[in-house]
Amino acid sequence: MRFICGIVLALAFVGPAPSLGQNSAESRATLSGIRGVVVYIDTLSADMPLMGITRDVLKLKVERRLRDAGVTVLEVPLKERVAGDPLLMLGVTTVFDDRDRKCICSLRLEFTQTVRLDRNPGYVVFGVPTWSVGRVGLYTNRWREEMIEDVNSLTDEFIDAYYRANPVAGR
């Protein structure tokens, strides 16, 4: 158990902590005017598919949540280039403790886009993170359900930020 506590502390300093993120008024403003997002599952620990969670499962969960909220999900490969190259990335890092049947998980949801430098408008930088949230969780033997709940919660934070930047009548 000491080993697990050490891992939690290390993840807290290296990865995101609960409620830690870049979900400020300034970062939400960078979502203004986006037409939709491409969903990508970035980091996934190697043992996750063996435990029943795959990139496809997570991608479908995030995409369904976005679509149900009215956020356009763009497909890859895109038939046409979308201004800003909007990408919503989910990173998942896990450590399993088989003895105690627990899982430590670091989740990070990040929106990246193309940015032009104000001082040099001809210079374009691709994949710049402009909005993000994350958390570290210690899950019990129901870790799959608990982790999916946290993925849904992070996705809801993005949806809220998206609609704050792109108000819709009646919402």
C-alpha positions, 0 to 999 in steps of 0.5 A: 500500500505504501507503493500505491501511496507513493504513486498517487503522490507522484501522479499528483505532482506530474499529472493533473490534480483534482479540479486542476486545469486551465478552465478560466475565462481566458481559456474558455474564450479560445473556444469561441467560434469553433464549429466542432471538435475531433475527438482523439484518445491520446495516452492509454496505458498498455494494460487498459485494453486487457482490463476492458477499456479501449481507445474506441470505448473511451472515444465513443463515450466522449463523442456520445456525450458531446453529441447529446449536448449538441456539440458537433463531432467532426470525423477523421479524416476530415473531408475539408480542413476546419479552421483552427484544427480543433482537437479534443484529446483525452489522456489516460494513465493508470496504475493497477494494484491487483492485490487490493483490486484498485486502480490509480488513474490520471485523466486529462481532457485538453482542447488544442488548436492552430494558433497564429502569433500576433507578433508574426501572423505568418507563423502558425503553430499547430496543436497548441493546448488552449483549454484543459482540465484533469484529475487523479483518482483512486478507484475501487473494484468498480474502477471501470464505472468510476473512471467512465464517470470521471471521463463524463464529468470532464467532458461535461466541463468542456461542454459547459466551457464550449457553451459559455464561449458559444452561447445558444438561445434557450440554453 
